């Protein structure tokens, strides 16, 4: 990371930390809410006897799955009595399981909608708790062996997503890639086939950035072009296997699997390569709402990578099993402190300290 990038990232973290102090992460805490699942606590004691043995089950977004799996594995080394299972089933399925109460926690890349909050409150008599845990970027991962540094203007990537640009040597792509050996080859666009928070993040940006995008912004949309694959792992595998393909995946998946990622044009007209530092600038100057549902569809910072989002855990206001509540609170606090190093390692964007304190405050309200 260059010195300039370090300075810009520190400036962002400082500004968001200060801004977040003015927001109260207020959540209702009912006296009686059913527990999320009926799984039994595991046998044995926690490391150093600080956390009671418990078994937690969660499901949802694949966007943060590599980080969550790593966090839960590393936390188990600190607290061997706490077993945490996480299934990356997609944000749509994760929200459904959370609302149904079949998991101890859910996970989503798209904050709960008003109707989902209303459904939760009608069932449990309290407001849901959603807390951000990290942030990450959605990238255009592509398979063109002869092109290592692909640049996509807004015209180009909007055209790919809408199906109006169908060949890799289209003039709109060639204009930003002088000297590149762009093939006279059909573009194979890969999108998600499941209900996906990553899709919500991606299409929210397309809706803001692409004048011809007509499919809206949601976890599922009617795609005008392309082939579907399930989860970030499915899109990653499809791009790896198909020459001439391009798809949208979370940065950590592309990094972990050695996929080539395109640099894309942001709102300021700058071509920006994806990185945690450029992603962090997405939130420059943004104000954190009380329910943590911060979304920046098209950031204005000249150095920002333009498709970046927070990702949230979905928690219940009350857990009948005190051991589950203690373990869940403990692992969240650990992830935001000792676990931050794994966010950096995997290519995610750690939350700044001021946001961490608000998440911690919200979690203390769990009964």
Secondary structure, DSSP 4 states (H G I P E B T S, - for coil): --HHHHHHHHHHHHHHHHHHTT--------S----S--PPPPSS--GGG-S--EEEEEEE-STTHHHHHHHHHHHHHH-TTEEEEEEE--HHHHHHHHHHT-SSEEEESSPPPHHHHHHHHHHHSS--EEEEEEEEEEEEEE--TT-SS-EE-HHHHHHHHHTS--BTT-HHHHTT-TT----S-B-EEEEE-S--HHHHHHHHHHHHH-TT--S-SSSS---SS-EEESHHHHHHHHHHHSTTEEEEEEHHHHHHTT-EE-EEE-TTS-EE---HHHHHGGGTTPPPPTT-----SS---TT--S-EEEEEEEE-S--SSHHHHHHHHHHHHHHTTTTHHHHHHHT-BPPPHHHHHHHHHHHTT--
